[in-house]
């Protein structure tokens, strides 16, 4: 699944619109297994913000001063979220993937503070 599992959120209609951090949405993608990641420019408290969420589990926002760092972190977070969702899907027969998601969400927040 991985990279091909990400697609433009709402067919790209959110690009250029205000985001949750009061910036302008520059990138906005959704994963087929239930996650979203958004990059905003000119956010309320910083030049760049990344907000990610795993539906029903977590929402996490990070702030950046430099575009190059925000773009790099966006890619790393996107890959980590995809890997977590895919691991949870593989473990779904055990407990619905809940243990993998619970541990994984904690790991994501620690890895991407």
N, C-alpha and C positions, 0 to 999 in steps of 0.2 A: 504494500500500500504506500506508505511514506510520502514522498514528494508529490506524487500524483493525487494524493488524498486531500491536498490543500487546493482551494479554489477561491476566487474573488467573492467576498461576502456581498450578498445581495446584487450579484452580477456587476460589481464595481460601482454601483450607484451611491455608495457612501463616500467615495473619494472626493475630496474637496469640501466635504460637509464638516460641521463641528463635531468634535469627539467628546468623550466623557471627561477629558481633562481640559476642555475648553480650547483646544487647539484645532488645527485643520487636519483631517485624516489624509495621510499620504499613502499608506498601505493598510489593507484590511482584508484578512483572509480567514476562512473557516475550514476546519478539518471535518471530513466525513464522519469521524467517530465522535464528534461532539466537542469542539473547542474553537476558540476564536483568538486571533492576535491582531492588534491594531497599532500602527505607528502614527503619532501625531506630531506635527510641527507647530511651534509657537504655543505650546501648552501653557496653562495658567501659571505654573511654578518653575518651568524650565523650558529651554528651547525645543526639547524633544521628549516625548513620553511613549512608552510601550505599555499597553494594557493587554493582558492575556487572561483567558478564562477557560476552564474546563467545565462544561455545563453541569450544574448541580453539585460541583465540588469546590471551586475556588475562582477568585478573581484577584489578580496581582498587577500592580502598576509600578514601573520603574521610570526614573527621570535621568536625562542626559544633557550635557552641555554641547557635545559635538555630534554632528550628523554621521560622521564615519563610524564612531563608536556605537551610536544608536542602530545604524544599519547592520553592523556586525553582530551586535547582541540580538537583534531581531531574528537574524538567521539562526543563531545558536539556540535561542529559545524555541523557535519554530521546530527545529529538529528534535530538541529534547521533549517537547510536548507530543510530537508525533510518535516518538519512541515509547513514551509512557502510555499513550492511548493504545498502541499496538500490543504492548506487553499486557495491559489490562484485558484487552480483547482475547488474547491467548489464554489468560488465566480465568476467563469468564466461567468455565465449567466448574471451577473450585468454589468460588464464593461470589460469582458475578463480577470478579475483577476488583472488588472493593478493597482488599488488602493491598494489592498492587497500587491502586490509585491513592489510597491513604498515605502509604509510604512515599509514593512518587511525588505527590503534591508537596509534602514536607521537603523532600529533596530538591524539588524545583525552586522553592522559595529560598532555601539555603544556598543553592548554586547561583541563583540569580536574584540577589538581594535588592 
